[in-house]
Amino acid sequence: MARHSDNCIQEATNIKFDANLLRKYDQPLPRYTSYPPATELRENFEERHFTEAIAIGNDKKTPLSLYCHIPFCESACYFCGCNTVITQKKSIVEPYLNYLNHNIQEVANLTNNQRTVQQLHWGGGTPNYLSLSQVDSLWQTLNDCFRFDENAEISIEVNPRFLTREYLFFLRDLGFNRISFGIQDFNFQVQKAVNRIQPEEMLFQVMDWIRDAGFASVNVDLIYGLPYQTLETFKSTVDKTIKLNPDRIAVFNFAYVPWLKPVQRLIPQAALPSSPEKLDILQMTIEELTSNGYVFIGMDHFAKPNDELAIAQQNGKLHRNFQGYTTKPESDLLGFGMSSISMLHDVYVQNHKRLKNYYQGIDSQTLPIEKGIKLNQDDIIRRTIIMELMCQFQISPENIQEKYNLSFDSDFSEYFLPEKLPLQLLAADGLIKLLPHHIEVTPAGRLLIRNIAAVFDVYLQKRSTSGFSKAI
């Protein structure tokens, strides 16, 4: 079933859907949860740079954001690109928690206890793979090691197939106030093809429990581009999701990369929707969500108008880090657990991705860091520009020039002279406006914000993009 028009303006959220431009710019690109992207982390990184960066944050009393990675899943979801350990042997958890606790305590010992935690997130894997007593134990470790702000955003990802009302109320009573779970698609044929069967009744029951428990915000994830999806079937999924009434909705484009994620070889490739149908699905999804009161935040995220993300964006205070969009001010992100990433002002590091190596790193009395990068001044300037584009859809060259004192040897236009032509080409295609005092992303450019941000990515020209998802 074809769409009636290739061009559709969503006035409520200032998005213009232009299928021709989307096709033209549909290429693999980083998601820019960081700049430089995590692909630039290197194994020859020196641990001292990480400890020095923590010390600088201590002096400045920079707020903290914490992430804990729980990698375990009982079964593999074929679409998943996360770092996971697939096992039904729950005995694997206790050794992992022992090492995780050691990891937390070791980093906490380097951190000034006057720095407040403004954000905590548990991701995976499946964080609710843990028993209630294990959840409580990890929670106590974090609270013993760090000082939490009374208004901290404390969130957790859960798998609805392994939830009970008791479990959810326990999480809320501990202090978790935000929760996220994946729907992907309500259609049984799609669910079966990706090995993630979740009956509709169960999903609505879980949402009822979440609301009864009093979580402040609920996020759900959808994925388009999965096998057997059609415009009609995904519209049904979107309609049911709207009926579910979450506060935030993420609609991800499925990246089929079996050469990177071998489990995807189990997906029937012939059943994947064509590129034209994916565009139809995307357009329909935008129309349905925005016409039902959701605001387009950026990339693939939507939120209700009264949600903190929407309000922060309106006020120019939206931020972005490895955990995605956030309302919290710039902070140092400390990641704990296998494969987790820490993101300090000028240093990023990632822990070992394999469980065995993660354990060995801690046993050797060193931080379990596999790789990292120390940013230079140019990286930091470009990061500011890219994050402003991703969050606010505009940048002020004058503000950038003033913030980083570029005038000592050049102004903005001279500093970014190689970017002048690419920016002009984007402007010619109607994706941005090159105004006298700022660069503004147009309604047509908002869906292609990764392409616009990529202009300022100096690593992109020397990097293979095969591991990234496509912009659309």
ABEGO torsion letter per residue (X at the ends): XBBABABBBBAAAGBBBBAAAAAAABBBBBAGABOBBAAABBAABBAAAAAAAAAAAAAAGBBBBBBBBBABBABBBAABABBBBBBABAAAAAAAAAAAAAAAAAAAAABBAABBBABBBBBOEBAAABBAAAAAAAAAAAAAABBBBAABBBBBBBBAAABBAAAAAAAAAAGBABBBBBAGBABAAAAAAAGBBBBAAAAAAAAAAAAAAGBABBBBBBBBGBBGBBAAAAAAAAAAAAAAGBABBBBBBBBBBAAABAAAAABBAAABBBAAAAAAAAAAAAAAAAAAGBBBAEEABBBBAABAAAAAAAAGABBBBAAEBBABBBBBBBBBEBGBBBBBAABBBBBBABAAAAAAAAAAGBBABABBBBBBAAAAAAAAAAAAAAAAGBBBAAAAAAAAGAAAABBAAAAAAAAAAAAAAAAAAGABBBBAABBBBBAAAAAAAAAAAAAABAAAAABBAAABBBAX
